[in-house]
Structure formats: structure tokens, C-alpha cells
Amino acid sequence: MPPLPHLSFTSTKIFHWCALIRTHHIRSRKKIAHLKSTAEKYDVHVLVRNGAPGIMYVEGEGRKGSEVQEGEEKVRMWVETVKNLHYQDFHIITRPTPLYLNSQIPPSTFEAASPRGRLEEVFTIERFAMRMKEKGLWKWWKMSMGWG
């Protein structure tokens, strides 16, 4: 698994926990509605590729201190919810992992691309890739998916 882009952080650095999931497909509007309400409940940002293959990227925010565990727990709980929906060919490609923001990924840019408590749905892999590029995670995502 390729490492996430990061540098060591100080007490002022913001970092995120993230996970990447692949399924055979995502089409059920009922399941997507459930994913959306769960994203709101856990205050995480979720990017979903509707169709086949189904791809889900989730991230939760934290800072150094007690919020570190809180960000990780939010992502883990969201992933567990997805797992319980019994998607066909469900694979956790990247387990919840910290992503440290630094000068290479400016926090203001990253925050604008990742509104908390929201599920964003895209319908093409190209659009998903573009969103990952906006976050500064395109190379990592491509390698994680086995496409590079």
C-alpha cells in the first residue's frame, strides 16, 4: 500500500483520518441515503463513485491531542456502517489512516475540497480522480486502486 503524503506535524498542524473502499457497484438509492445520513452523523466528508466499480473515500478531521482519536473513531464508525450494508465484493483498500496536512497540501485548499458532514456523489471515475487530484491525493489514490 503506498504511503499517504505527509510530513511530521506540530501541535498546530491539522490532519485527517481517511479510508478507501471498493465494491462491485454502488447503485441503491436507499443505501446511498443511509451513507449520507451516516456522514452527517459522524461529521465526515465522503466521496462516492456511483456505478461499477463502486468507490468510496472517507475522511474525518483531527488535531494533535484528544481529537486525534475522535477523527479516527469517526472514520472507523463510518467504515463499519458501510461494511454492515453488505455491498457485493466489498474491500477496504486503505484502512483508516492519518493524513497529515502540510505545505504541500495547504489546509485551506484541502478544507474547501472536503466539507464535513457531507456525502458527495460522482458518476465517473474521471470525476472521482479529479476530486482526488484537488485534494492532493491523486497519485496515492491511483496506486491504492492498483492503477499506477
HELIX and SHEET records of a PDB file:
HELIX    1   1 ARG A   29  TYR A   42  1                                  14    
HELIX    2   2 SER A   66  ASN A   84  1                                  19    
HELIX    3   3 PRO A  107  ALA A  112  1                                   6    
HELIX    4   4 ILE A  125  GLU A  134  1                                  10    
HELIX    5   5 TRP A  138  SER A  144  1                                   7    
SHEET    1   A 5 HIS A  91  TYR A 100  0                                        
SHEET    2   A 5 ILE A  14  THR A  23 -1                                        
SHEET    3   A 5 GLY A  54  ARG A  63 -1                                        
SHEET    4   A 5 HIS A  45  ARG A  49 -1                                        
SHEET    5   A 5 ARG A 118  VAL A 122  1                                        
END                                                                             
